[in-house]
Structures are given as structure tokens and as C-alpha cells.
Amino acid sequence: MTIAATTPASTAAANASTGTSGTNSTGTLSFTQNFNTFLTLLTTQLQNQDPLSPMDTNTFTQQLVSFSEVEQQIDTNNNLQTLIQLQTANESVSALPLVGQTIDYSGPTAPLENGQASFSYTLPSAAANSALVVEDSNGNVVYTQPGQTAAGTYNFSWNGQTNGGQQLPDGGAYTLQVVANDAKKQPITATIQAMGQVNGVSVSNGTANFNLGGGITVPISQLVSVNPSQSGSSSSGSNSSTTH
């Protein structure tokens, strides 16, 4: 019986590269299982080759090289995955001391805590007009007021009251939008930061996150600053927008 020189090993290489055989419980390639399959096929191929037409040496070498490349790729992927897991674990550990502290972070959504949701926004250029719009988690507008127009950074504290005077309960997540236009009625994009108290730390999709009130999750990469002195502070006064 004659077996073509490239068929068995090529099939094994294809299986190794596509993961159709030799996968472990996590669904990743297992080089050991694939290489054992390759050796079995190669041995069978050598045992059944035509003595008058043995397998070409170059083809044999190419098959070995192909599996060597597959092995290196699998090892590289495994090492990278290990590094990512270690980095995520280190981020989580480094974030734990911030539980209970108040942080500033990049993003427009803040929790309403102790009757206050705190933001800051930066206008990169002067505006002819601007408005601060607060929305709830469903996208409903609950509060509006005029914003600053000069270029700069401003703090904005909202006391949780709607324009109609209704006091919204703590525990919700609210998003600030800054609607601004220049003298030519062209929109100006403001940069917004929010503030909230860290209630816990979690890992999702390989990323360490801060867990805040209102179900807000903030990736650790969005951390701007820590304000321990403001942790647990209470303020329910009128809404204000001040220069930062």
C-alpha cells in the first residue's frame, strides 16, 4: 500500500493550526497531543511508503519545520496569556487599598451618593453658549442648567433634584452631557470626568475594575486621581459649577 508523502502529515499540520484535534479543556491548542498525532501519522507513512519511491527528504523536513513553528506559536500564546493574567492580578491587588476612597475618573457617569453627584468638565475653547444636561440610566433628562462659556476646567456638583424640585434617591447612576457651541454655532466637545466612592474591585475580560455605586464599573486605566479626604462626605446643597 502506498501513502502519499504529504497527505498524513499535512492533515496533522492542518489540524494543529485549526485546532480540530488536540485541544485542551479551555479550547486552546495542545501541542503535545497534536505532535503525538503527527508522529503516529508519520510513522504509519514511513512503514507503508513505496520502497521504490520513498518519501522526499525535503518534504519530510518541511513537515518537521511546520510542526516546530506550531509548537513555538502555541508556547508564545501560552506565555502571553500567563503574562496577561499576572498583570491583571497585580492591578487588582494594587487597586484594593482604594476601596472606600473617592476617586476621580475619566467618564461622564457618576453615582448619586449622599444627595450628590460630582463631575468636572473642560472646555477646550471659548463657547458662545453651553448647557449642562444630566440624564438617568435610561437616558431620560432629569436636570439642565446653563454651563460655563470660557475655556477652562470647571467642577459641577448636582444635588439630585430635578428641575421640578423632585429629590431623586441615592443609588442611581447619572450621566452628564455638556452641550456647547462656538460663535459660528459649531459644536465644542468637552472632556468630562466624574467622581465616586470605590465599593470594591473586580476583574472582567482580563481587566481590573473599580466598582462604584449605581452599578458603575470603571476600568483601572481610567483612574485620574484619589481623593481620600472626600470619602463618605455628605453634601446636598444647591447645584454649583465652579472653576477648577
C-alpha positions as CSV (number, residue, x, y, z in Angstrom):
1,M,0.0,0.0,0.0
2,T,1.3,3.4,-0.9
3,I,0.5,6.5,1.1
4,A,1.2,9.9,-0.4
5,A,4.1,11.7,1.2
6,T,2.3,14.9,2.1
7,T,-1.2,13.7,3.0
8,P,-1.0,12.4,6.6
9,A,1.5,15.0,7.9
10,S,-0.3,17.8,6.1
11,T,-3.5,16.7,7.7
12,A,-1.9,16.7,11.1
13,A,-0.4,20.2,10.5
14,A,-3.8,21.5,9.3
15,N,-5.4,20.0,12.4
16,A,-2.8,21.6,14.6
17,S,-3.2,25.1,13.0
18,T,-7.0,25.0,13.1
19,G,-7.4,23.3,16.4
20,T,-9.6,20.4,15.0
21,S,-7.6,18.0,17.2
22,G,-5.6,18.0,20.3
23,T,-7.5,20.8,22.2
24,N,-7.4,21.0,25.9
25,S,-10.3,21.8,28.3
26,T,-10.1,25.5,27.7
27,G,-10.3,25.2,23.9
28,T,-6.7,26.1,23.2
29,L,-4.3,24.1,21.1
30,S,-2.3,21.4,22.9
31,F,1.0,20.9,21.1
32,T,1.7,17.6,22.9
33,Q,-1.5,15.9,21.6
34,N,-1.0,17.3,18.1
35,F,2.6,16.3,17.9
36,N,1.8,12.8,19.1
37,T,-0.8,12.6,16.3
38,F,1.8,13.8,13.8
39,L,4.3,11.2,14.9
40,T,1.7,8.4,14.6
41,L,0.8,9.5,11.1
42,L,4.5,10.0,10.1
43,T,5.4,6.5,11.4
44,T,2.5,5.0,9.5
45,Q,3.6,6.8,6.4
46,L,7.2,5.6,6.7
47,Q,6.0,2.0,7.3
48,N,3.8,2.0,4.3
49,Q,5.7,4.0,1.8
50,D,6.7,2.5,-1.6
51,P,10.3,1.2,-1.3
52,L,10.8,2.1,-4.9
53,S,9.5,5.7,-4.3
54,P,10.4,6.7,-0.7
55,M,9.2,10.0,0.8
56,D,11.1,13.0,-0.5
57,T,13.6,14.3,2.1
58,N,12.7,17.9,1.5
59,T,9.0,17.1,2.2
60,F,9.9,15.3,5.4
61,T,12.0,18.3,6.6
62,Q,9.2,20.8,5.7
63,Q,6.7,18.8,7.8
64,L,9.0,18.8,10.8
65,V,9.7,22.5,10.4
66,S,5.9,23.2,10.2
67,F,5.3,21.4,13.5
68,S,8.2,23.2,15.1
69,E,6.6,26.5,14.1
70,V,3.3,25.4,15.5
71,E,5.0,24.5,18.8
72,Q,6.6,27.9,19.1
73,Q,3.4,29.7,18.3
74,I,1.5,27.7,21.0
75,D,4.2,28.3,23.6
76,T,4.2,32.1,22.7
77,N,0.4,32.3,23.1
78,N,0.5,30.4,26.4
79,N,3.3,32.7,27.8
80,L,1.4,35.8,26.7
81,Q,-1.7,34.6,28.4
82,T,0.2,34.0,31.6
83,L,1.7,37.5,31.5
84,I,-1.8,39.0,31.0
85,Q,-3.2,37.1,33.9
86,L,-0.3,38.1,36.1
87,Q,-0.7,41.8,35.1
88,T,-4.4,41.7,35.8
89,A,-3.8,40.1,39.2
90,N,-1.2,42.8,40.0
91,E,-3.7,45.5,39.0
92,S,-6.4,44.0,41.2
93,V,-4.1,43.8,44.2
94,S,-2.8,47.4,43.7
95,A,-6.5,48.6,43.5
96,L,-7.6,47.0,46.7
97,P,-6.3,49.8,49.0
98,L,-8.6,52.3,47.2
99,V,-11.7,50.5,48.4
100,G,-13.6,53.1,50.5
101,Q,-11.8,56.0,48.9
102,T,-13.2,58.6,46.5
103,I,-11.7,58.7,43.0
104,D,-11.8,60.9,40.0
105,Y,-12.0,59.0,36.7
106,S,-12.4,59.6,33.0
107,G,-16.0,59.3,32.1
108,P,-19.3,61.1,32.2
109,T,-21.3,58.8,34.6
110,A,-21.3,59.3,38.4
111,P,-23.3,57.7,41.2
112,L,-25.7,59.8,43.3
113,E,-24.4,59.3,46.8
114,N,-25.4,61.3,49.9
115,G,-27.5,63.5,47.8
116,Q,-24.7,64.5,45.4
117,A,-23.2,63.5,42.1
118,S,-19.9,65.2,41.2
119,F,-18.4,65.9,37.9
120,S,-15.8,68.2,36.2
121,Y,-15.7,69.3,32.6
122,T,-13.2,71.0,30.4
123,L,-14.0,73.3,27.5
124,P,-11.0,73.4,25.1
125,S,-12.1,76.7,23.7
126,A,-14.5,79.6,24.4
127,A,-18.2,78.8,23.7
128,A,-20.9,81.2,22.7
129,N,-23.3,79.1,24.9
130,S,-23.3,75.9,26.8
131,A,-25.7,73.8,28.8
132,L,-25.2,71.1,31.4
133,V,-27.6,68.2,30.9
134,V,-28.0,65.3,33.5
135,E,-29.6,62.0,32.3
136,D,-30.6,59.0,34.3
137,S,-29.6,55.4,33.4
138,N,-32.5,55.2,30.9
139,G,-31.4,58.3,29.0
140,N,-34.1,60.5,30.4
141,V,-33.2,64.1,31.0
142,V,-33.7,64.9,34.7
143,Y,-31.9,68.2,35.1
144,T,-30.5,71.1,33.0
145,Q,-28.8,74.4,33.7
146,P,-26.5,76.8,31.8
147,G,-22.8,76.0,31.7
148,Q,-19.7,78.0,31.7
149,T,-18.5,79.5,28.4
150,A,-14.9,80.5,28.9
151,A,-12.3,77.9,28.0
152,G,-11.1,76.0,31.1
153,T,-12.0,73.3,33.6
154,Y,-15.0,73.5,35.9
155,N,-16.4,71.5,38.8
156,F,-20.1,70.7,38.7
157,S,-22.0,69.2,41.7
158,W,-25.6,68.1,41.3
159,N,-27.8,67.7,44.3
160,G,-30.0,65.0,42.9
161,Q,-33.0,67.3,42.3
162,T,-34.9,67.6,39.1
163,N,-35.8,71.0,37.6
164,G,-39.2,70.4,39.0
165,G,-37.8,70.1,42.5
166,Q,-38.2,66.3,42.9
167,Q,-35.4,64.8,45.0
168,L,-34.1,61.6,43.4
169,P,-33.0,58.8,45.7
170,D,-29.4,57.8,46.2
171,G,-28.0,54.8,44.4
172,G,-28.6,55.8,40.8
173,A,-26.1,56.4,38.0
174,Y,-26.4,59.7,36.2
175,T,-24.6,60.9,33.1
176,L,-23.5,64.5,32.4
177,Q,-23.6,65.9,28.9
178,V,-22.1,69.3,28.1
179,V,-23.8,70.8,25.1
180,A,-21.7,73.7,23.8
181,N,-21.3,75.7,20.6
182,D,-18.9,78.4,19.4
183,A,-19.8,81.7,17.8
184,K,-20.2,80.0,14.5
185,K,-22.7,77.5,16.0
186,Q,-20.1,74.7,15.6
187,P,-20.2,72.1,18.5
188,I,-17.5,72.1,21.0
189,T,-16.5,68.7,22.6
190,A,-16.0,68.9,26.3
191,T,-13.9,66.4,28.3
192,I,-15.8,65.1,31.3
193,Q,-14.6,63.4,34.5
194,A,-16.7,62.0,37.3
195,M,-16.3,61.2,41.0
196,G,-17.4,58.3,43.1
197,Q,-16.6,56.1,46.1
198,V,-15.0,52.7,45.4
199,N,-17.0,49.9,46.9
200,G,-15.0,47.0,45.6
201,V,-12.6,45.7,42.9
202,S,-13.5,43.1,40.2
203,V,-11.9,41.6,37.1
204,S,-13.8,41.4,33.8
205,N,-12.4,40.2,30.5
206,G,-8.9,40.4,31.8
207,T,-9.3,44.0,33.1
208,A,-9.3,45.1,36.7
209,N,-12.2,47.4,37.5
210,F,-13.4,49.7,40.4
211,N,-17.0,49.0,41.4
212,L,-18.9,52.2,42.3
213,G,-22.4,52.9,43.4
214,G,-25.2,52.8,40.9
215,G,-23.7,49.7,39.3
216,I,-21.0,51.8,37.7
217,T,-17.8,49.9,36.7
218,V,-14.7,51.9,36.0
219,P,-11.6,50.2,34.4
220,I,-8.5,50.9,36.5
221,S,-6.9,52.6,33.4
222,Q,-9.5,55.4,33.7
223,L,-8.3,56.4,37.2
224,V,-7.3,60.1,37.3
225,S,-6.8,60.8,41.0
226,V,-7.7,59.7,44.5
227,N,-9.4,62.0,47.0
228,P,-9.3,60.2,50.3
229,S,-10.4,63.2,52.3
230,Q,-13.7,63.3,50.4
231,S,-14.5,59.6,51.1
232,G,-18.0,59.3,52.6
233,S,-18.6,63.1,52.6
234,S,-22.1,64.4,52.6
235,S,-23.4,67.3,50.6
236,S,-26.9,68.0,49.5
237,G,-26.8,71.8,48.8
238,S,-27.7,73.6,45.6
239,N,-26.2,72.7,42.3
240,S,-22.9,74.5,41.6
241,S,-20.4,75.0,38.8
242,T,-17.1,76.4,39.8
243,T,-13.7,77.0,38.2
244,H,-11.2,74.2,38.8
